[in-house]
């Protein structure tokens, strides 16, 4: 380019000054135009959590429409649609042609012309569904956890990277990250309120979620795939085990406290006390994570009836302690007592409020990196419990164990893997 083609400094300043003067009007007009454009939402996975996510999405923005639903089974889809229509008849624009049932329903939802996809199927499917949504250029709300095995986590990490390049939003269903009280608590911890963290103890002690029905109750002619999908929580490839599917929230808060730096290694104890028929998940796991400088994190997970319950977080630092007891407000006790006294909005709603606001603003949120770290931390703990081995972060991240079958079809044979036995089950 020669000098004659370059604008003079005076011309440049005149042009840029005019642009600066016009910028507020241009920006407000652009934002107003963006708000006038409806965002079309597609839901994949129409169970209770998926329907709840759709309801939050419909309330998050004044100009959104739910236009497509997908599920492997028809009944939850019909129930979800009826419920959502009753609550938001003006925003639910789902025609019969945009109700998709089957193992490929997610593809049809993504291809239906939606802008935002809500992924809420059993987590074994999450990596595949996320990859498809990102490849198609869709913004995503992605329920927790993000995978049930290490290959799945690696896929999620790649999808998050591509989403960032494409300027697509990914908001994770690790809902406590969107809780105002917890945000303030962990901000204070990161700012040094407790000094250096010495140890963390997290609990997720609760009752069973969906006990496995006896094999004798399996209807004649029902194939392996359908049987396992209808009882998905009880199979490792679909749920990841209770530590991964439920207690991942507590693991995520450990990761949050440690500023999302992964642990060096982990050992764990676990097993099954209460028989669960054909199911192959444990009903209790205790994980012991080790960080640099001798810092330890302890995760206690149990899903057994008639036992003491606790879902809390206990942080021990050089200056004092931080405690989040159940759903109570966080407390930090050092030489002074701090207790959260601010706003308390619905964290499930905040996830979607912030997701849609980021899309409208053109600054999409991407939770991809930390949501993958938290998921792998939970899987790492399960690996340690199932094998009885010490599992390093590198071992977990590079594991070749693929739990989720490829090319799943309704009529395929899918033998149920036996319950893991520590000391006998091999790390792969």
ABEGO torsion letter per residue (X at the ends): XBAAABBBAAAAAAAAAAAAAAAAAAAAAAAAAAAABBBBBBBBGABAAAAAAAAAAAAABABBBBABBBBABAAAAAAAAAAAAAABAAABABBAAABBBEAAAAAAAAAAGBABBBBABBAAAAAAAAAAAAAAGBBBBBBOBABABAAAAAAAAAAAAAAAAAGBBBBBABAAAABAAAAAAAAAAAAGAAEBBABBBBBBBBBBABBBBBAAABBBGBBAAAAAAAAAAABAAAAGEAAAAAAAAAAAAAAAAAGGBBBABBBBBBEBABBAEABABBABBBBBBBBBGGBBBBBBBBBBBGBBBBBBBBBBBAAEBBBBBEABBBBBBBABBBBBABBBBBAAAAAAAAAAAAAAAGBBBBAAAAAAAAAAAAAAAAAAAAAGBBBBAAAAAABABBABBBGBBAABBBBBBBBBBBGABBBX
